[in-house]
Amino acid sequence: MTAWLRTRFNANEILTSIMLNYIALNLLLYFVHGPLKDPAGMNFPESATFGDASRLPLLMEDGRAHIGVYFALLALVAVWVLLQRSFVGFQIKVLGLDKRAAGFVGFREKRLVWLALLISGALAGLAGVSEVTGPIGQLVPQVSPGYGYAAITVAFLGRLNPIGILFSSLLIALLYLGGESAQMTLNLPLAITQLFQGMMLFFLLACDVLILYRPRLKLHWAKRQMTAVTGAA
């Protein structure tokens, strides 16, 4: 859907993805309140607990980490190889940097947009399945406490690079864990963690704006000084 909106109406994929989240959430609510609702769940909106064969095994008995971590690392390596060591990845990067330049050299924009967004959707689905079949073990309305929005922050903090995203995701994970600890020990609201994430993204984008527009500001200031000197002479 996001790829179709992007190629058909040139809609921004970030905005359309965020808006489609609400549709996906309502579909989830429909299923956990209807067809997939657990008859033995005491009327709670949740599915039946998955069987052991459908659960991802834990890495440690006393933790929540499971083999979905390996899936994430494999996906990270695969995306890095695609972007850095393949011609298709080169095409995607060129299209992202300059759409007109990609059109001049004959890259097919619609094909690349569909490919990139299908891969993104598949990776998001893999993350969701790993979360549901891991520590949660069933479908519930609160299956994701804002992971999709945090992913935007992770991507920009990682400078849209797979290796950078690895470290930025660890940072955001620490923020989530720290936010939970702050809730329990200091009675702070969960919004503090979300506020801190938003501040990081805001300052990062602000730095990018200053870096991009600083030479222009200097050039404009130099022209004003030169004009002033010429007028005085």
ABEGO torsion letter per residue (X at the ends): XAAAAAAAAGBBAAAAAAAAAAAAAAAAAAAAABAABBAAAGGBBBBBBBBAAABBBBABAABABBAAAAAAAAAAAAAAAAAAABAAAAAAAAAAABAAAAAAAGBBAAAAAAAAAAAAAAAAAAAAAAAAABAAGBBBAAABBGAAAAAAAAAAAAGGBAAAAAAAAAAAAAAAAAAAAAAAAAGBBAAAAAAAAAAAAAAAAAAAAAAAAAAAAAAAAAAAAAAAAAAAX
